């Protein structure tokens, strides 16, 4: 792990910080819909973060982080690391605030994410993820050259708090509907920024992270009680948004205290979940964004009457999504 938390800040994320972030987000963005979906005789509530202006929840943490910068820090710019959703969130916030942004992105990121990030005015710096290049090393070099502030995709306290505003909205929407606050939230998980934020926002709910098959470092870390990295021979995955090598201590400190276990979704289950979300909810959900729904539909977690599921993003190439819709019928939730 090339970049240590001490290089970012000694600040720690808190529930109070999530409340501040939620107020800041509410000032500039409407709440995303919370949609009902019948699953095995129960109604679950799906948080459609795919409908954010950048197509993913990452806009929340980016806005909270960049608005917390000092004037001097804003003048020096920011550097982000992302496969695409955090990139767009940072680029969106930076353009609105007049801050220069460089985003370290993998050469194999979906074309739509690369194009959208550039269209938002950020400079994209590519790194060779398939070749084993370390994105954090690239980001550290860029920060060292310009004095820019690192805006990490998940290992940043403000990012965690900002993502937690998703949970604040879920609770408010469910309370307003007369259901009561959620007691179970199932969420896609990459590095753990969203999962940790939800845990801070919803202290009375069980938070269950879901990762793609082969990229289950958080699941294995929870089982082991210490941070474990993905295997060096981790398989290719369509879930680029969840393709992180390991969580960070600032995230894991929260996860190990609040997450009873983690789950794994297979490629087949994820494709089936994407199709169901399109058919039943009329939503385009990217593979990583559908991971939590996939685990729920596959019966991998016992549902409650107050279950919420995060659909975290919808940034997928049209061609890739078309292939999912036309995928062989053997894709299932089994």
Secondary structure, 3 states (H helix, E strand, C coil): CCCCHHHCCCCCCCHHHHHHHHHHHHHHCCCCCEEEEEECCEEEEEEEHHHCCCCECHHHHHHHHHHCCCHHHHHHCEEEECCCHHHHHHHHHHHHHCCCEEEEEECCCCHHHHHHHHHCCCEEEEECCCCCCCHHHHHHHHHHHHCCEEECCCCCHHHHHHHHHHHHHHHHHHHHCCCCCCCEEEEECCCCHHHHHHHHHCCCCEEEEEEECCCCHHHHHHHHCCCCCCCCCCCCCCCHHHCCCCCCHHHHHHHHHHCCCEEEECHHHHHHHHHHHHHHHCCCCCCHHHHHHHHHHCCCCCCCCCEEEEECECCCCHHHHHHHHCCCCCCCCC
